[in-house]
Amino acid sequence: MDGPIPVTGPGQFYMLRTPTRWPVLLPRPFSLYDRAPDGSWGSFLLKGVGPGTNALLDVDVGEDVLVTGPLGRTFPADIEDPVCVAGGVGLAPFLLLARAAKANDRPVRLLFGGRDRAALAGLEDFEPIARVATSTDDGSHGHHGLVTELLERMIERGEVRAGETVFCCGPDPMMHAVAKLCERRGLRCFLSLETYMACGYGVCNGCTVEVDGERFRGWPYSKTCLEGPVYEACELVELRS
């Protein structure tokens, strides 16, 4: 997509829609996947799952797309060597982070899981710049099993130690499993939620999640588009049960 694309942090997102032939009422949120250093172009990692995403995938070269952003809160920038855990298109927030880490001569650790090899879209962008391990449900690439099992093995081998930090994005069941594993193993965990967002800037209240933490100043609900999509796992009430 031609720019200008503003400077965007890992985990921030944009609301996208086509100006015409848009089949649904509201735009759709997507993490920025990649960006030229000068902002002259940017890209998004999309999977067709409904009329909105399929309409975006049907856009021809040269057609316009309406883009609003960057929006939301990034992964914390003060974590020097996070373990990134991604499932499917949950890979999207991590390429900007991996490029920055590579530029500082400290390739990021990425654990990437999917149903099969075809679900590992974007893998080739990370292999030259990150320390990558993969898993697939059918065993067609990497570990035969879940990405949480990869993380468990790294912990058992001492490659990930208590007190380190995990960044995670992917399907909700996977993120919940990663958060619970981190809790058991003494790891700090941040999740980029895939909560449905209708407006992207706090007007509709459609993306609220139940929270508890100092930054919310006693308020029990948080708008994912404003105070997320990145939350520390311990802030999310649903993960405390």
N, C-alpha and C positions, 0 to 999 in steps of 0.2 A: 504494500500500500504506500503510495506517495505521501510524503510529509507536507508540512513540518509536523514531526512527532515530538512533543515536549520531553524533557528529561523525565524518566519514569523509574521508580524504584521497584525492585523485585517484589511481586505480590500486588502491586497496584493494578487497577483494571480500567477498562473503557466500556462504555455502552455503545453497541453497534446496531445499526439497522440500515436497510436500503431506503432511498428516498421515494421509490415507487415500487409497486408490486410487493409491498411488505404484507405478509399474510396474517399477522397477528397485531394486537393492539400496541404492545410495548417493545422497546429494544431489548437486547440480550447482553449480559455482561461477559467480558472475556479478559483474562490477564494478557498484558502485552508480552509476546513471546520474544521478539528480537527487535532491535532498533539500530539504525546507522549511527555512528558516533556523532555525526552532525545533525541528526534528526531528519535527514532527507527522506527516509522511508522507515516503515515499521511493519511488523507482521504479527499475525495471531494464529494460534493452533486451534483448529476447529474440527469438531466431529458432528456429523449430521445425526441429530436425535429427534428432531421435530420440525415443524414448518418454518420456524424462525432461522434455525441454524442451516437448514437446507436451502432457504432463500439466499443466505449469505454465500453458501458454497456454489450457488448457481450464478453468481455475479461474474460477468465477463471482464477481461482485461480492458481497462479504460473507463469502466462504469464507476459511478460515484457510490461511496458508502458514507453514511452519516456517523461520525465518531465523536463521542463526548468523553473527555478525560484529560489527564489521569485522575483517578478517583481512589479513595480508600487509603488504608494504612499498609505500609510495607513490612516485610520481615525485618527484625531488628538489625541495624547495620553494625552493631558493636560486637557481634559474634564472629570470631576469627576463623573458625574451621567447623562449620555446622555439618551435620550429616543430613543430606537432602533425601527424602523418601517420597517418590512420586508413583502414582497409579494412573495409567492411561494418559488422557489429556491434562491430568494434574501435573504433568511435566512442565506446563507452560510458564509458571512463575520463575523457574530456576535457570533459564539460559542467561538472562542478564546477570544474575548472581555468579554463574559459572564463568562468564567472560571477565567480570571484574576480579574474581579470585585468580584466574589464570594470568591476568595482567600483573598481579602482585606475586607471581611465582608460587602460588599455593593452590593447586587445583582442588576444586571442591570434590567431596565424596558424594556420589549419587547412587542410590538404590532405586531401580526403575522396574516396576512390575506391570504386567498386562495379561490378558487372556491367552494371547498367542503372539508370535513374532510380529504380525501385522498391527497389533495393538501398541507396539512400541514405537509409534510414529515420533520422529525427531531424535531418535537414538544416535544417528550418524552425526548430528550437530554437537553432541556432547563427547563422543569418544575421543576426539583429538585434544580436548581441553579439560577433561575431568577424569576422576578416578571412578569408573563406572562398574557396577555389578547389576545384572538383570535377573529377573525371574518371570516365568510364564506358567499359567495354570496347566497348559498341555505339554510343557517340557520342550517346546520348539526352539527356545532360546534361553540360555543361562540356566539358573536353578529351576528344577521342576517343582513348583509349589508357590507359596505366597511370598510377597515381598517382606512381610513381617518375619518370616523365617530367615531371610537373609540378614536382617538386622539382628535377630537373636544370635545367629552364628558369629557375626562380627563382635558382638558383646562377649560371647564365650571365648573367642580367640584373643580377646584383649585389644581388638582394633578400635572398639568404641568403649569408653570407660565411663563409670558413674561420674556425674557432674558435667558431662558434655551436653550439647544441645542438638536436637533434631528439628528440622523444618520439614513439614509434611503437607502435601496436597494431593487429593484424589477422591475417589468415591467415599461417601460417609462411613460405610462399614470398615473400610481399610483404615481411614484416619482414626476412628474410634479404637481399633485394634492396636494401632501404633501408639496412640496416647496411653492406653492401658499398659502396654509393654514398657513404655518409658517410665511410667509411674512405678512399676514393679522394680525396674532396674536402676532407678535413681538418676534418670536423664531428664533434662529440661526439654519441653516439647512445645513448639508453635505450630498451629494449624491454619492453613488458608482455606476458609470455608467456601463451599460451593452453594451456599444458601441462595435461593431464588431472589433476585433483585428486580424490582419493577421500574424504579426511577434512577437510582444510582447516587442520589445526593440528599437523602434524608427526608423527603417530603411525604412519601406514601406510607411509611411504617410497615411495609410488607416484608421486611427482611430481619425482623427483630429476633434475637436469641436471648435466652435467660443467662445472666452473668452474675458474677460476684468477684469483686476485686477493688483495690484502692482507686484505680483510675476511673471507675464508674461513679465514685462519690456516693455510694449507697443506693444508686438507682438499679433496680433489679433486671432491667432489659436494656439491650444495646442494639443500635442499628448497624447491621453488618457493613453497609455501604459507607458509613462514616467512621466508626470505631474499629471496623474490621477492614477487609475480610480476614486479616491475620489476628488471631487471638492466641494467648498462651493457654495451653490445655487446661491448666488449673483454674482459669477464669470462667470456663463453661460449665454451668450447673449440670447439664445433661451427662457430663462425663464423670460426675461424682457419685453416681448411683452404682 
